[in-house]
Amino acid sequence: MALILVDNAEVLVTMDDAGREIKNGAIVIRDNVIHMLGSGEELRAVLDADGLTVDREIDASGCVVIPGLVNCHHHLYQTLTRGIGTAEGKSLFDWLQTLYPIWGEMDADAVYVSAKLGLAELLLSGATTVADHLYLFPNDARLDDEIRAARELGVRFHPTRGSMSLGQSQGGLPPDELCEDEAVILEDCVRVIEAFHDPGPFSMLRIGLAPCSPFSVTAELMRKTAELARAYPQVKLHTHLAETLDENRFCEKQFGMRPIPYVESLGWIGDDVWFAHMVHPDTQEIDRLAASNSGVCHCPSSNMILASGIAPVRAMRDAGVRIGIGVDGSSSNDGNHLLGEARQSMLLQRVGWPGFESSADRFSAREALELATRGGAAALGRDDIGSLETGKAADLVAFRIDDLQHAGAGADPVAALLTCAPTGAWLSIINGATIIENGEIIGLDLDTLAQQHNQQARRLLKNAAAKGNYHD
């Protein structure tokens, strides 16, 4: 048994049902589980009474300690192509068609190094749990490659085995050569579940199944994927949905219905499903999402940079929809800062949402922080993370609020995490293990990783240019 005491926090934000915020807070971690929390004086008295000695004390003076942030949707491989398309102001379909051929040059090494770099960025921004959506597998790349990167870094990981099977010759958006045979897709889904999936409490790795979108997979694959996922405990279903008006028009033309009724007709609704984006649901569809307990991942920066629209997060939360936050692909965002994404969600809902005027009190900093913690845990179907409570997984992060960016914000240091410029995590503990200390990932040479990553990025562009698929 190992005991860690994190003490002297300016504020300990629990995100429990009561919304407790403990000034001069402390938390005791026992192995990989939260043992108790309260004021430092209280906890020390209990430890003494129980005859327990802590193995390590961490002084969190000058910090706000919060539950580890949960990233519900990402494409880690896209760190390789930042700025391409977004710099030119392309919208989703044009952006995808520009990048598909470049991504087609990836191999196992590219998937691994891009995942490791993206995950490192996310860790430094406060993420402790990351869901990723890898949906193309050229040149023998596999989901295994990013799982290896996640294990090396110690992040809690929800990789999803994505897929594309509806190529341009069949009326879909992706090139035929990047699509897979559906029998091969389903066979590999079984392989990764049986090789890696851990459905148990405090799991560090859970597999999800994630056909990419209505415009890149067939209805038959959606149905069979849902049946397969539901044959295994805790294997969730994920896809992009209602992201753009172009997608709405595609679904109405191809299937005679809007995206949400379409996927519901295929069995894709319920508490084992979470959707990325959900920018364009109507009022009845929002009510249906809530009634079915389906999850949503809000990706504000990506939706802004691709001009997809403003997701009606306020309306969805008011209706009772499970909602978390995602950074989304690193080349439809060009960054991997999850605390910054929580800030963006707060700002975007204040600016406006369909049918309403802007209002500065529409979305608070604490509500946005809740989306990024317990909201994300709920979206992923997890009740063992997302808040700091006795018996839950020991996932926490600390941000300094005695630094330059937060000077003068002492009246409300919790809100200041989002109202002030977002900074990096000073401390990160995941599953009881210290991953970040003094603002640095322990044992990781970031300079070398960035060099390796840039070599892979240059290789992709060089190969794509040689085939006429990329021009400076």
N, C-alpha and C positions, 0 to 999 in steps of 0.2 A: 504494500500500500504506500502510495506517494501522496503527500499533502502539499499543496501550493496555496499560499495566502497572498492575494492581491489586495493591498491596503491603501488607505488614505486617498481614495479617489475623490475629486472635487464633487462629482455626482456619479452615482451608480444607477443607470437607467435599466430597469428590469424588463420592461415591455410585457409585464404580466397582465392578467385581466383587470387588476386594479390600477394599472399604470403607475406603479410605485417608482419614485425617484428618490434615492437615499443619498443625502448629503454626507460627506466624509464616509463614503461607503466602502465596504470590503466584501470579499467573496473568498470562500474556501473551496478549492477543487480537490477532490479525492480521486486519484487515478484519472479517469476520463469523464467524470460526472461532477456536477455542481453539488457540493456537500451542504453548504449553508451560506447565507448572505445576510448582511445587516451593517451595523456600524462596526468599525474595527474594534472598539472597546468591547462591544457585546460578543463578537466572535472570539476574541482572545480569552474572554472569561469562560466561554463554553469549552474551548480547546483545553484550557487549564483544568476545568472540572472533569473533563473526560480523560485527562492524562495524555493528551495527544500533543506531539511536537511537529511543527511544520518542517518540511524538508527544504522549502524555499520561500522566501518572502520577496514580493515585488512591490516597491514603493511607487504608487500611481499618483503621487502628489502632482497637482496641476493638470490632471487628465479627467476627461469624461469617459467612463467605461460603459460600453453598450453591448448588446448581443452581437455576435458576428453577423455581418451583412450577407444576404442571400441573393445571388444573381440567378434569375429564373430562365434566362434565355441568352445564348451567345453563339457565335461562330468563331472559334479561336483561330482557325486557319486563316481568317481574313486579316490578321495582323500583317500578312505578307503583301497585301495590296492596298495599304492605306492611301487615301488621297486620289485614287484612280476612279474617275467618275464623279465622286463627290466634289472634287475641285472644279469640275465643269458644270455642276448643277444638274446632273441627270436624275430623273425620277426612277422608281423601282424597276420597271420592266426594261428600260433602256440601260440602266446601270447593270442589271444582271446580265444582259446580253453582251455588254462590253467585257464583263469579268469572267463569264463562264469559260472562254477559251484559255484565259490565263490560269485559272484555277485547275484546268485540265492538265497543267504541267506539274502539279504537285506529285510527290511520292511520299513514302513512309517517313523519310528524314524531315521533309518539309512540314508534314503534319505534326511530328513530334516537337520540333524546335519552335514552331509557331504556337503550339499549345503551351509549351513551357514559358515562353515569353509573355503570352497573354495572361496566363494564370499568375505569373509573378506580378504583373501590373495590377491585376485584380486584388491579389493578396495585399499589396501595398496600399490599396484604396479602402481596405477594410473588409473585403469579402472573405468569408470562411467556407461558404458553400457555393458551388458553381454548377449550373446546368449548361451543358453544351450541346449544340445541334450540328453534327457532322453528317452531311447528306450526299457527298460525292466522294468516290473512292478510286481515283485514277492511279495507274502505275503501281498497283499492289498496295496502296495505302489501306490501312485498316483502323477501326476504332481503337484497337489495341495500342496504337502509336500515341494517341493523346492520353490514354489511361496510364501509360508508363510515365508520362510527364507529370500527371497529377499525383501519382504515388510518390514520385521523387520529391515533390514539393510539400506533401502532407496536407493538401486541401481536401475538403469533403466534396465528392464529385458525383454528379448525375449526368454522365454522358448519354446521349441518345443516338441510337443507330438510325440515322436518317436514310432517305432513299429518294431517287428520281427514276421514274420509269416511263413517263409520257413525254417523248421527244417531239421535236418540231414537225417531223413527218406525220405524227399522229394528232397534231393540233395543240401540242403543249409548247412551253416556252424554251426549255433547255435544249441544247444540241443533242442529237441522237447519240453521239459517241460518248456523252457523259451519263447516259441513262444505263441502268442495269436490268438484266432479266429478272422478272419478279420472283421466279422460283429461287434464283441465287440470293436475292435480297432476303427472302423469308428464311432460307437455310442459314444465312449468316446471322440473322436476328436470333435464331435459336442458339447458335454457337456462342455469341457474346453473352447472352443471358446465362447460359449454363457454365460459361467460363468465369464470369466476373460478378454477376449480380448477387448482392447480399441484402435480403429483405429484412434482416433483423434490426432490433433497436440499436441506435448509435452507429448505424452502418456508415462506412466511409465511401461506399461505392454502390450506387444503384443504377441499373440500366433502364433506359426508356426507349420506346420505339416511336419513330418520328418521320413518317412520310412527309415530304417537304412542304407541299402546298397543293391546293386544288388544280393549279395550272401545271403541275409537274409530276403527278402520279395519277393512276387510274382509280376509278371507283372500286374495282375489284381488289386492288392492293390495299386500299384503305380498309375495306371490310376484313380481309384476311389478316391484316396487321392487328386490328382490334381483337379479333378472335385469338390470335397468338398471344398477345400481351395478357389477355385475361385468363390464360391458362397457367400463369405464373403469379405468385404473390408479390404485390408491391411493384410490378412493372407498369409504369404509367405510359400514357399516350400523349403525344405532343405534335403540334403542327403550326405553321403560320396560318392565320385566318383573319379575314376582313381588314387586311392591312391597307389597301388602297381602293380607290373608286374603280381603277382598271380591273382589279380582281373581282369586284362586284359585277362589273359588266361582263367579264369573262364567264363567271358562273351563271349569270342569267342567260347568256347566249348559248353556252354549252350544255347546261343542265336544266335550264328553265326555272331556276330558283336562286336566291341569294346564298352567300357562302354558309351561313349558320344553318338554315334549313337543309342545305345540301349535305353537310357533314353529319347532321343529326339523322338524316335518312340512311346513312351508312353505319350508324351505331356509335358515332363519335360525339357523345355528350355524356356528362356524368362526373362523379367525383374522382374518377381515375384519368381524367383528361384535363390538360391545360393548354391554352392557345396563346401564341405569341401575337402581340400587337393589338388586335381588336379595336381598330381605329374607327370603323364605320358600322357598328351595330345600330339598329333602330330601337325604339323604346320597347317594343314587344320582344325583340331578341335579347335585350338586356334582362328583362324579366325571366325569359326562358333560361338564360345562363345562371341566374340566381336560383331559380327553382330546381334546376338539375344539379346544383353545386359544382358546376364546371369552373375551372380556374382560368385566369387571364394573367399574362405577363405584359406589363406596360413598358414600352421602350421609347421614352420621349425624345432623346437626341437623334436616334435613327429616324424616327418619324418626322422630325423637323428637317434634318439635313437632306432627306429624299423627298420632302414636301408631301408626305403621305397624309398629313392632317393631324388634328388634335384628338386623341382618344378621350371619350367621355368618362374619365376616371371618377369624377365626382358622382355622376349619375349611377355608375356601376357600383361604387361603394355604398351609396345610399340604398340601392336595391338589394345589397347583400351579396354581391359577387365576390368570390375569393380573388384577390389581386395582389401580385407582387411586382417587382421591378427587374428589368433586364437591361444590360448594356447593349445587347445585340451585337451584330457583327462588327469587328474592328475596322472594317472598311465601309460600313454604313453609319459609322459613328466616329471612327478614326481615333478613338480613345478607349481606355479600359478603366474608368474611374467610377466605382459603384456609388460611393458617397456623393460624387458629383452628379450622378444620374438621379439620386434621390432628390437633390437640390433642384435639378431640372424639372422633375415631376411636380414639385411644389410650384415653381415659377410658371410652368405651362398651364396648370389648372387655374392659376390666378388670372392669367391673360384672357382666358375665355374657354368656353366649350359650347357645342352646338345649341343654339336657341337662347343663349344667355349672354348678358353683357359681362365685361371684365369686373372682377371684384377681388380686392386684395385679401379679404378674409375667407375666401372660398376654400383654401387648402392651407393648413398650418404646417409648420416645420415638423412638429411631432407626428402629424399624420403621415407625412412623407417618410419620416424615419420608421414609422410602423410598417409602411409598405415594404421597406427594404429589409425588414427583420422578420417579424412574425407573419406579415403578409406573404413574403416569399416562402417561408416554411409551409404555410397553408396551401399555397399554389402548388408546391411540390408534394403535397400530401404527407407532410412530416409533423408529428407532434412532439418530437424529441429535441428540436432546435428552434431558434427564432426568439426565445426569451431567456432571461436569466432567472431560473427557478430551481429550487432543490429537486434533484433527481433528473434534471435535463442534461443534455450533452454539454461538456465544458468547452463551449465555443464563445469567445469574447474578444473584443478589440478595444483598445484605448487610444483616444486622440488627445493630443496636448491642446489645451486652451489657454496656456500661459505664453504663447508664442506671438510673433508679430501679427499674424493674420487675425488673431482673436483679441488683440489688445483693445480694451474698452468694452468688451462684450460680457463682462462678469455678471451683469444683471440676470442673464438667462443663458448660461453656457451650453445648455442642451440645444436650444434653438439655434445658437450660434454655429453649431456644427454645419447647419444648412444655410443660414442667412449670410454667414461670412464665406470667404473663399474656401472651397473644400481642400483639405490637406490630407497628408498620408497618415496611415496608422503608425503609432509609436510602439504599440505592443499588439501582438495577435497570438491567441492561444486557440488551438483547434484540437478537439478530442483530448484535451488535457496536455497536449504537447505545445511548447513554445516555438512558434514559427517565425515571428518577427519580434525583434528586440532592439530598442533604441532606433526604430525606424528602418531597420535593415533585415532582409530575409537571411536567416542564419544559414551559413554554408553555401550561399549562392553567389557566384561571380557574375554580376549583371553585365559588366563590360564584355566579357567573353561571350555570354549568351546573346547579347545584342549583335556582336560581330557575326556569330554563326547564323543568326536570324537574317541579317542583311545579305549575307552570301546566298542564302536560299531565295530571298526575294529577288535579288539580281538575276539568279539563274532562271527563275520563272519568267521574268520579263524578257530575258535574252532568248529563251526557247520559243516563247510566244511570238516575239518579233521575227524570228527566223521563219516562222510559218505564216507570217503576214497577219497575225492576230493581235499585234500590239504596235502602236506607233507613239514615239515620244511627243 
